Amino acid sequence: MSDPQNPVVVWFREDLRVADNPALLKACETRKPIIALFILDEETPGLRAFGAAQKWMLHHGLADLSKSLGTLGGALVLAKGGSEAILNGLIDETGATEIFWNRRYGPGEIALDTRLKSAFGERGISAHSYLGALLHEPHRVRTANGDPFRVYSPFWRALEKLGAPRTPLPVPDKVHSHPSTKAGLSLGDLDLLPTRPDWAQGLRESWPHGETGAQAMLTNFLDSGLSGYANGRDMPGQQNVSRLSPYLRFGMISPYQIWHAAMAADASAKDREKFLKEVGWREFAYHLLFNYPDIGWRNFSQRFDDFPWTEEDGPALDA
């Protein structure tokens, strides 16, 4: 039997927020000491790599998350390397008996999480995963024949039939930190920021940081951009775009927060519906990726399999 004071691990991945975070909230409900962990994994094959601008966004998102956890009494542990080795080492070192995470939907990420759940089960470690990145699980939205959708419009109609998404979850009252949280890398050790040269001045001027910045961006959009969105989103000279994409990418804001905030905003039904349909396009993209995991390297439509593409080393591509 495990010691009631054995810690539990909350593994942050694409969910860098303390509000509406199912994994964090459920872990806090155990009332056990918590190790809040982020791993910069650039070693495990198949995981989506970060571009330079994404790394900049990630750095500041982690800084904001660390501050938020500190306010709640917790701390963020940073690590760099292969997720499997780091997690197993942490469990060996601390005696952690449970691990909590929110699900990801890329093929490489699913493969990793599946391996980990199996390995942890063999060790007697409970792995708990939750829906936090999407409004509905990709396997829930199906055609009348039970097949995945391939076209957006019927997908959206099926999504609407599932009903309103759940309301956003609250921030935990308290995060009981474990002593091991003092042993980790510094944020600078992750080497996420550009230095030679530092080309990020434009990003600093345009993108507020982390979960805090995401909420500010959402508020600004609802106040000044949602009204007129249906037509204005296609006009480059108008401020009718949400600019929420990078925050959604790292889970600094959730689609539930966006959905319910938009529903409560002072805007026309036309503008609101158009915006929520764009949120639906994100759901559809993950639906395709989950149900057709080879979509990243194979033609979605087989009719293009014999398309006469130019040879990669042909003269048309010579500089």
Helices and strands as residue ranges (DSSP letters): E 8-12, H 22-29, E 34-40, H 52-71, E 76-80, H 83-94, E 98-102, H 107-123, E 126-130, H 152-161, G 179-182, G 187-190, H 201-206, H 210-224, H 229-232, H 245-249, H 255-264, H 269-291, G 302-304, G 315-317
